[in-house]
Amino acid sequence: MTTSTYVSSYERRLKLVQEAVTAHSGLGKKEARALAVHVLGSLDHIPEQVR
């Protein structure tokens, strides 16, 4: 029996950005996650028509 765990779309996007930041910078996971939170916050304030 498997247990499914719900992961929000925000968490999936956050992980994607965090992995990209980690892969292309000298930042650790904790710092990359903090930066990813700021990046997604900024992106979420751009109107969808512009994105």
N, C-alpha and C positions, 0 to 999 in steps of 0.2 A: 504494500500500500504506500502510495506517495502522497506527500503533503504539498499542496501548491501554496506558494507564497505570493501575495499580491505585491507588485512593484509599480508605483505610480509612474506616469509618463514623465513627471518632473524628475524623479529619481533616476530614470533611464537616461534622460538628457544630461543630468548632472554627472552621471558616471561617464558618459561619452566625452563630455568636455574635460572632466578631470583626467581621463586617460590621455587625451590629446595634449593637455598641458604637461602632464608628467613625462610623456614621451619626448616632448620637444623643448624641455627646459631642465634646469638643474634642481627644480623644486621637488620636495618630498610629497608623499601622498596627502598629508594633512594640509600643507600649504597650497597644493594644487586644488584640493577640494574647496578651500576658502576662496581661492581665485575663481574657481568655476561657479561658485554661488554668486559672486559679483558679476561675472560675465553673463550668466543666465538672467540675473535681475535686470541688467542693462538691455539685453536682447528682448526681454518681455515688455519693455517700455517703448519699443519701436513699433509703430502701427503696422499691422499685418500687411496692409497694401504696400508698404515700403519694403518689408522683408521680402 
